[in-house]
């Protein structure tokens, strides 16, 4: 009988449900009140079970996509949001960490945990367990090498909105942040370094302008902002030019142009070229070439510093202004500068040859000297050695030409001839077979009445090039100049050979005849004895010599 009643109730409930009624409530209303509380139909509880969904758990920390300092603990925290008015019953939170490329790690349980982590990318997963239900939320973040710092004004007031940029050795920005309202910032390092950190904001300059930094957990960074600005920095070749010069050479004279905005008048302006080395930043200061008058602070005539050793791939130009109050503020140019020694050699050599061709021998010699200075300071001189042979030869010719244009009694003449000999010696040291340098060294010995030295150089030239123009005539004259009997005979032979190629040279024929006569008159003397050569008239040593066309 009970089974039949139960079946009747189920059918009745089904019909009532299809009719849109609440069957359980209707049936309870038909039975006595003491029975209502115990009556359940179909084994169902009086209230439906609460279903959890992921929205009940919110990850407060870490923030999505944020970067956290690896030297500090990272906080993992959730906020629970129950779906109804009542709190969740016995909630349990567990944390799982998924490092990129590594195995997962259990961080522990609780709504809030802290851990120190290595640099890298992570996914954190928070799981909420309530009785037999579980829901999860996850978030991605990064751990990095972070250093913190602060930017303040000269009065110590926090300065917001300052751009902090971290630069690598290739002059690429690898990290960038901006100071907050309290002036604080945290910059991420992709590695331990070294790097350089710069600060910039419109209408401000900073001290330091930049700092060389390596990652070290306890390092604190601070910049002081001064309400002054340096802008529009440009280097030109002349005061009138507006074309920027980005390739510089040691000792080159240039003009630095800039704009200065400051409440105080500039008292001193300094310029430096900087590059990064392993041990830190290295600075090379420009020489100020001001004439001592009332200067225009926005146009500076400077000399590029001298560099010893190999050049850096590029340099940054920094300008520092000291105002009347003693405040310093600086700025870097936007452009990077290069010191290409190959280009410096090539350009200066072309300039020197050009002015020498025009006959400005003093200017040519000055430029050749500048090239020689380049050679002294270059890191690897080997690639420039062949050019230096040309430099020494051309400068020797230039000094020789200048000397020959002076009177014999002019003291400058002998000094220039001595300098020319030094250059020809330097050229021969580079290449012993340089017959031109050998010839002109012999010529200077000849002009200086060092006849035996002249004969020796002329003879070496003859061994390499018997057809060298004018050689035999000059060697014959040098033989005569020695005043030695046996050399007179050698002079006669040289004069005779020279006349074969220049038979119409009457002066040379006369010199040969007088030499022959003098030799004949000394036959009774020993070969190495001195003879009187006063009756022998010789051609001018400079006859037929056109140095204006001789250069390399």
Buried (B, 14 or more C-beta within 10 A) or exposed (E): EEEEEEEEBEEBBEEBEEEEEEBBEEBBEEEEEEEEEEEEBEEEEEEEEBEBEEEBBEBBBBEEEEBBBBBBEBEBBBEBEBEEEEEBEEBBBBBBBBBEEEEEBEBEEEBEBEBEBEBEEBBBBBBBBBEEBEBEBBBBBBBBBBBEBBBBBBEEEBBBEBBBBBBBBEEEEBBEBEBBEEBEBBBBBBEEBBBBBBBBBEEBBBBBBBBBBBBEEEEEBEBBBBBBBBBEBBBBEEEEBEEBBEEBBBBBEBBBBBEBEBEEEBEEBBBBBBBBEEEEBBEBEBEBEEEEEEBEBBEBBBBBBEBEEEBBEBBBBBBBBBBEEEBBBBBBBEBBBBBEBEEBBEBBBEBBBEBBEEEBBEBBBBBBEBBBEBBEBBEEEEEBEEBBBBBBBBBBBBBBBBBBEBEEEEEEBBEBBEBBBBBBBBBBEBEEEBBBBBBBBBBBBBBBEBBEBBBBBBBBBBEEBEEBEBBBBBBBBBBBBBBBBBBBBBBBBBBBBBBEEEEEBEEBBBBBEBBBEBBEEBEEEEEEEEBEBEEBEBBEBEEEBEBEEBBB
